[in-house]
């Protein structure tokens, strides 16, 4: 599934997630699921443990954003 959205829409979802919106955090995982899945292979085999780790890191880093200014730098 491919999700298309503008940079502005993505920014709004990230902003909501940074402000604690749990639904927005999961929406980010859905948006980036193809990338997360493609990076969840170890020695050619899909690893659910690896995928879970990546998803945990995504949540962790969302919570580390301190200002929207940081998000704007990333989206440039």
ZIGIBEL-V466982 format. One record per pair of residues at least 12 apart in sequence whose C-alpha atoms are under 10 Angstrom apart, sorted by the first residue. I is the first residue (numbers start at 1). J is the second residue. D is the distance in whole Angstrom. If there is no record, write none. Layout:
BEGIN
i:I j:J d:D
i:I j:J d:D
END
This chain:
BEGIN
i:1 j:30 d:9
i:1 j:31 d:9
i:1 j:33 d:9
i:1 j:34 d:8
i:2 j:30 d:10
i:2 j:31 d:8
i:2 j:32 d:9
i:2 j:33 d:9
i:2 j:34 d:8
i:3 j:30 d:9
i:3 j:31 d:6
i:3 j:32 d:9
i:3 j:33 d:10
i:3 j:34 d:10
i:4 j:31 d:9
i:5 j:31 d:9
i:7 j:72 d:10
i:7 j:75 d:7
i:7 j:76 d:9
i:8 j:75 d:9
i:10 j:27 d:10
i:10 j:28 d:8
i:10 j:31 d:9
i:10 j:75 d:9
i:11 j:68 d:9
i:11 j:71 d:7
i:11 j:72 d:8
i:11 j:75 d:8
i:12 j:24 d:9
i:13 j:25 d:8
i:13 j:26 d:10
i:13 j:27 d:8
i:13 j:28 d:7
i:14 j:27 d:9
i:14 j:28 d:7
i:14 j:62 d:8
i:14 j:65 d:10
i:14 j:68 d:9
i:14 j:71 d:8
i:15 j:62 d:9
i:15 j:65 d:9
i:15 j:67 d:9
i:15 j:68 d:7
i:15 j:71 d:8
i:15 j:72 d:10
i:17 j:59 d:9
i:17 j:62 d:7
i:17 j:63 d:8
i:17 j:65 d:10
i:18 j:59 d:10
i:18 j:61 d:9
i:18 j:62 d:6
i:18 j:63 d:6
i:18 j:64 d:8
i:18 j:65 d:7
i:18 j:66 d:8
i:18 j:67 d:8
i:18 j:68 d:8
i:18 j:71 d:9
i:19 j:62 d:9
i:19 j:63 d:8
i:19 j:65 d:9
i:19 j:66 d:10
i:19 j:67 d:10
i:19 j:68 d:10
i:20 j:62 d:9
i:20 j:63 d:8
i:22 j:59 d:10
i:25 j:58 d:9
i:25 j:59 d:7
i:25 j:62 d:8
i:25 j:63 d:10
i:26 j:55 d:9
i:26 j:58 d:10
i:26 j:59 d:9
i:28 j:55 d:10
i:28 j:58 d:9
i:28 j:59 d:9
i:28 j:62 d:10
i:29 j:54 d:10
i:29 j:55 d:7
i:29 j:56 d:10
i:29 j:58 d:8
i:29 j:59 d:9
i:32 j:55 d:10
i:32 j:58 d:10
i:33 j:51 d:9
i:33 j:55 d:9
i:36 j:50 d:9
i:36 j:51 d:7
i:36 j:52 d:9
i:36 j:54 d:7
i:36 j:55 d:8
i:36 j:58 d:10
i:37 j:50 d:9
i:37 j:51 d:7
i:37 j:52 d:10
i:37 j:54 d:9
i:38 j:51 d:9
i:39 j:51 d:8
i:39 j:54 d:9
i:40 j:52 d:9
i:40 j:53 d:9
i:40 j:54 d:8
END
